[in-house]
Amino acid sequence: MDSSIQFKNWTSSESARARLIRTTADVLGCRGDDKSGCRTEWLAFCSKEGYQSQITSYRANRFNSLFENALALYQYKEHIKLFLSVFATSCNMKLQSVLADISDERLHSLLAAVGLLNINLTKPFWKLVNSTVQYVDFHHYIKKMALSLECWINNPQLLLKSDCKGVFNGEFFEEGNVSLCISLTAPELVLECLRKILSKFFIVTKHQLHDFLEGGAFGKDVDQETRDALKSCPLTNLSGEHAFGDLDFSMQTKRHASLHNRSSSNMLKRNRTTAWLEVIPSTKRQSILSISRKHAKHLRQKHAQQEALVKLRVQEKIAQNERLKKEKERQAAAEKERIINFVIKHGGPVKSDKQIKRNFRKWFGSTQRPIEIPQGCFRCQNQHQWK
């Protein structure tokens, strides 16, 4: 597959499978390649065919994006191939490379393997870390995951069966997943790929999460007092990262929105306020909305003051950096002038060994007292900074 003419100038060391997932997400996913991509046309094609695109934004620091997109690509590989065969022009080498990769049946088997892991492993785990499971109960799930991984490594065929319920034996498993087609052109390639990836998952689990396994520091149940004390501890720091992720997306879509608008949108999204308002009694909902409107003006003013304070601090920081920059430039200019004056005073600048010897005889005369030469004289001379 790498011997194709589309890849003769590629220098990346990533695998063909990872390349296909990344480049397809670049050209068909959101927040991808604006120059070579064709997301708008792809969405129009999907709408015409009567289904919704499942290709998400690809970010290398998000482990689940690779697995999610692998599943989406495998499920819609024929649609992508049909779309690109018409839309990929000869002058767009990126689309041509995606078409070449998506047409390779060996890559279909590799996509199927990664997609199966998304259904049975990474997606349930992602749901676990975003759930309300207490930190003190985390070890139960990690033990289940270690046992499942060990079992699947010995017999990866289990993942191809329709009764497979995921890494946690049915918990956090999505029953509505579209089952992958098992009639593959290279089923042995799928099994071998599964075995290798699962082996790496198992090694990482044993190394990074050993404290939650049998015999680990957190590998057993705790008393009720400790459970109550750790009740509010989340499994990960994702709750804090969500806010930065939302802000990054908001800055791209609503560049000039106010702090009040951003914070309100984030609260509605993360607290699921809208869904909660829909299930409470209408009288209580009207009362809450009335109170919100009453205090909205004061809150908007408060946010405006905070935003103005942040802008003021940014301007002060920029002005301070500019002053430091000018002071540094002034000191550098003064040092350069001092060195130039010193060299001129003692017969410089010199351009040959003969002149250097002449000046040294002048400097180290009969008194034999060396003259202190400022640091940087010869550096400046060698860099031809004299005029």
C-alpha positions in Angstrom: 0.0 0.0 0.0 2.9 2.4 0.7 4.4 1.6 -2.7 1.6 3.5 -4.5 2.5 6.6 -6.4 0.4 8.7 -4.0 2.9 8.0 -1.2 6.2 8.3 -2.9 6.9 11.7 -1.3 5.5 10.9 2.2 8.1 11.0 4.9 6.0 10.2 8.0 6.8 7.1 9.9 3.2 6.3 11.0 1.5 3.1 10.0 -0.8 2.9 7.0 -3.7 2.3 9.3 -3.0 5.4 11.4 -2.4 7.4 8.2 -5.7 6.5 6.7 -7.6 7.4 9.9 -5.8 10.7 10.4 -6.0 11.9 6.7 -9.6 10.9 6.3 -10.5 12.8 9.5 -8.5 15.7 8.1 -10.4 15.9 4.8 -13.9 14.8 6.0 -14.0 15.5 9.7 -14.8 18.8 11.5 -11.9 21.2 12.3 -9.8 19.5 9.6 -7.9 20.6 6.6 -9.6 23.7 5.1 -7.3 23.7 2.1 -7.4 20.1 0.9 -10.5 19.0 2.8 -14.1 18.7 1.5 -16.3 18.3 4.6 -19.1 20.5 3.3 -19.4 18.4 0.2 -19.1 15.2 2.2 -22.0 16.2 4.6 -24.1 17.1 1.5 -23.4 13.6 0.1 -24.3 11.9 3.5 -27.6 13.9 3.6 -28.4 12.8 0.1 -27.7 9.1 0.9 -29.8 9.4 4.1 -27.3 8.9 6.9 -25.2 11.0 9.3 -21.5 11.3 9.1 -19.8 9.7 12.2 -16.3 11.0 11.4 -15.1 13.1 14.2 -12.2 15.6 14.7 -8.9 13.9 14.9 -6.6 15.0 17.8 -3.5 13.0 18.5 -3.6 13.7 22.2 -7.1 12.0 22.5 -6.6 8.3 22.5 -10.3 7.5 21.7 -10.4 9.6 18.4 -8.3 7.0 16.6 -10.6 4.1 17.6 -13.9 6.1 17.0 -12.8 7.1 13.5 -11.6 3.6 12.7 -15.1 2.3 13.4 -16.7 5.0 11.4 -14.4 4.5 8.4 -15.0 0.7 8.4 -18.8 1.1 8.5 -18.9 3.7 5.7 -15.8 2.7 3.7 -17.9 2.0 0.6 -19.7 5.4 0.8 -16.3 7.2 1.3 -14.9 5.3 -1.7 -17.8 6.2 -3.9 -17.7 9.9 -2.8 -13.9 10.3 -3.3 -14.0 8.4 -6.6 -16.1 11.3 -8.0 -14.8 14.2 -5.9 -11.1 13.5 -5.6 -9.5 15.5 -8.5 -6.0 14.6 -9.8 -4.6 17.9 -8.5 -5.6 17.1 -4.9 -3.0 14.6 -3.8 -4.3 14.3 -0.2 -7.8 13.2 -1.4 -6.1 10.8 -3.9 -4.0 9.3 -1.1 -7.2 8.8 1.1 -8.9 7.1 -1.9 -5.9 4.8 -2.5 -5.9 3.8 1.2 -9.6 3.3 1.6 -9.6 1.1 -1.5 -7.1 -1.3 0.0 -8.9 -4.4 1.4 -6.0 -5.2 3.8 -6.6 -1.9 5.5 -10.3 -2.8 5.9 -9.2 -5.7 8.1 -7.0 -3.4 10.2 -9.8 -0.8 10.5 -12.2 -3.6 11.6 -9.8 -4.7 14.4 -9.4 -1.1 15.8 -13.2 -0.6 15.4 -13.9 -3.7 17.4 -11.7 -2.4 20.2 -13.6 0.9 20.1 -16.9 -1.0 20.7 -15.6 -3.4 23.4 -12.7 -1.5 25.1 -12.0 2.1 24.6 -15.6 3.4 24.4 -16.7 1.6 27.6 -13.6 2.8 29.4 -14.3 6.4 28.2 -17.8 6.1 29.6 -16.4 4.8 32.9 -14.1 7.7 33.5 -16.9 10.2 32.7 -19.4 8.4 34.9 -20.4 8.9 38.6 -18.5 5.8 39.8 -16.6 6.6 43.0 -12.8 6.6 43.1 -12.8 3.9 45.8 -14.8 1.6 43.4 -12.4 2.1 40.4 -10.4 -1.0 41.3 -13.4 -3.3 40.6 -13.5 -2.2 37.0 -9.7 -2.3 36.5 -9.6 -5.9 37.7 -12.4 -6.7 35.2 -10.5 -5.0 32.5 -7.3 -6.9 33.2 -9.1 -10.2 33.2 -10.9 -9.4 29.9 -7.7 -8.3 28.2 -5.8 -11.4 29.3 -8.7 -13.6 28.1 -8.9 -11.8 24.7 -5.1 -12.0 24.2 -5.4 -15.8 24.5 -8.5 -16.0 22.3 -9.2 -12.8 20.2 -11.9 -14.8 18.4 -14.2 -13.9 21.4 -14.3 -10.3 20.2 -15.8 -11.4 16.9 -18.8 -13.1 18.5 -22.2 -11.3 18.7 -22.6 -12.1 22.4 -19.4 -10.2 23.4 -20.5 -7.5 26.0 -17.3 -5.5 26.3 -14.5 -5.2 28.7 -16.7 -4.7 31.8 -19.1 -7.6 31.0 -22.0 -5.5 29.9 -21.5 -2.3 32.0 -21.0 0.9 30.0 -21.6 -1.2 26.8 -23.6 0.3 24.0 -26.1 -2.3 22.8 -27.1 -0.1 19.8 -23.7 -0.5 18.1 -23.8 -1.6 14.5 -22.1 -5.0 14.5 -19.1 -5.3 12.3 -19.2 -7.6 9.3 -17.2 -10.8 10.1 -16.9 -12.0 6.5 -13.5 -10.3 6.0 -11.0 -10.9 3.3 -8.3 -11.5 5.8 -9.8 -12.6 9.2 -6.4 -13.9 10.3 -5.0 -10.4 9.9 -7.8 -9.0 12.1 -7.0 -11.6 14.8 -3.3 -10.9 14.7 -3.8 -7.2 14.9 -6.2 -7.6 17.8 -3.7 -9.8 19.7 -0.9 -7.3 19.3 -2.9 -4.2 20.3 -4.5 -6.1 23.3 -1.1 -7.2 24.4 0.1 -3.5 24.5 -3.1 -2.5 26.4 -2.5 -5.3 28.9 1.1 -4.2 29.5 0.1 -0.5 30.0 -2.7 -1.6 32.4 -0.3 -3.7 34.5 2.2 -0.8 34.6 0.1 2.3 34.9 -2.9 0.9 36.9 -1.1 -1.6 39.1 -2.3 0.2 42.2 -5.9 -0.8 41.4 -5.1 -4.5 40.7 -5.0 -7.3 43.2 -2.4 -6.5 45.9 -2.2 -2.8 44.9 -2.4 0.2 47.2 -6.1 0.8 46.1 -6.9 -2.7 45.1 -9.4 -3.4 47.9 -12.6 -2.0 49.4 -12.4 0.7 52.0 -14.4 1.5 55.1 -17.5 3.7 55.0 -15.6 6.7 56.6 -13.0 6.7 53.8 -15.7 6.3 51.2 -17.6 9.3 52.5 -14.4 11.4 52.6 -13.6 10.6 48.9 -17.2 10.9 47.8 -16.6 14.0 45.7 -13.3 12.8 44.1 -13.7 12.4 40.3 -11.9 9.5 38.5 -9.9 11.9 36.3 -9.2 15.6 35.8 -11.5 15.6 32.7 -14.0 17.9 34.5 -11.3 20.7 34.4 -10.2 19.9 30.9 -13.7 20.0 29.6 -13.9 23.8 30.3 -10.7 24.5 28.3 -12.0 22.3 25.5 -15.3 24.1 25.4 -13.5 27.5 25.5 -11.2 26.4 22.5 -14.3 25.5 20.4 -16.2 28.6 21.5 -13.2 30.8 20.5 -13.3 29.4 17.0 -17.1 29.5 16.5 -17.9 32.7 18.4 -14.7 34.7 18.4 -16.2 38.0 19.7 -18.6 36.5 22.3 -18.6 38.0 25.8 -17.5 36.3 29.0 -21.2 36.2 30.1 -22.2 34.4 26.9 -19.3 31.8 27.1 -19.9 31.0 30.8 -23.6 30.7 30.4 -23.3 28.4 27.4 -20.7 26.2 29.3 -23.0 26.0 32.4 -26.0 25.0 30.3 -24.0 22.3 28.4 -22.1 20.8 31.3 -24.8 21.0 34.0 -27.5 19.7 31.5 -29.7 22.6 32.7 -32.0 22.5 29.7 -32.7 18.8 30.1 -33.4 19.3 33.8 -35.8 22.2 33.2 -37.8 20.0 30.9 -38.6 17.4 33.5 -39.5 19.6 36.5 -43.0 20.9 37.0 -44.0 23.9 34.9 -44.7 26.1 37.9 -41.3 25.5 39.4 -39.7 26.0 36.0 -41.4 29.4 35.5 -40.4 30.5 39.0 -36.7 29.6 38.3 -36.7 31.4 35.0 -38.3 34.4 36.6 -35.6 34.6 39.2 -32.9 34.1 36.5 -34.2 37.0 34.5 -34.3 39.2 37.7 -30.6 38.6 38.5 -29.4 38.4 34.9 -28.6 42.1 34.6 -26.5 42.1 37.7 -24.6 39.0 36.6 -24.0 40.4 33.2 -22.5 43.6 34.7 -20.3 41.4 37.0 -19.0 39.4 34.0 -18.4 42.6 32.1 -16.3 44.0 35.0 -14.3 40.8 35.2 -13.7 40.8 31.4 -12.6 44.5 31.6 -10.2 43.6 34.4 -8.7 40.7 32.5 -8.2 42.9 29.4 -6.5 45.6 31.6 -4.1 43.1 33.0 -3.3 41.8 29.5 -2.5 45.3 28.3 -0.4 46.0 31.4 1.6 42.8 30.7 2.1 43.7 27.1 3.3 47.2 28.1 5.7 45.7 30.7 7.1 43.3 28.1 7.6 46.1 25.7 9.5 48.1 28.4 11.7 45.1 29.2 12.4 44.6 25.5 13.5 48.2 25.0 15.6 48.2 28.1 17.4 45.0 26.9 18.0 46.6 23.5 19.4 49.8 25.2 21.8 47.7 27.3 22.9 45.7 24.3 23.5 48.9 22.3 25.5 50.4 25.2 27.6 47.3 25.6 28.3 47.2 21.8 29.3 50.9 21.9 31.6 50.3 24.9 33.4 47.5 23.1 33.8 49.5 19.9 35.3 52.5 21.8 37.7 50.2 23.6 38.9 48.5 20.4 39.3 51.8 18.6 41.2 53.2 21.6 43.7 50.4 21.4 44.3 50.4 17.7 41.5 48.3 16.3 39.7 46.9 14.6 42.3 44.5 13.2 41.9 42.4 10.1 45.1 40.4 10.0 47.5 38.4 12.2 50.1 41.1 11.6 47.9 43.8 13.1 47.1 41.6 16.0 50.8 41.0 16.8 51.5 44.8 16.4 48.7 45.7 18.9 49.8 43.0 21.4 53.4 44.4 21.4 51.8 47.8 22.0 49.5 46.5 24.8 52.2 44.3 26.5 55.1 46.7 26.4 58.1 46.9 28.7 55.8 47.1 31.7 54.4 43.6 30.8 51.1 44.5 32.4 48.2 42.9 30.4 45.3 45.1 29.6 41.8 43.7 30.4 40.0 43.1 27.1 36.2 43.3 27.3 34.4 40.1 26.6 33.0 40.1 23.1 35.6 42.1 21.3 36.9 39.2 19.2 33.4 37.8 18.8 32.2 41.1 17.3 35.2 41.3 15.1 34.7 37.8 13.8 31.1 38.4 13.0 32.0 41.6 11.0 30.0 43.9 13.1 32.4 46.8 12.6 31.8 49.4 10.0 
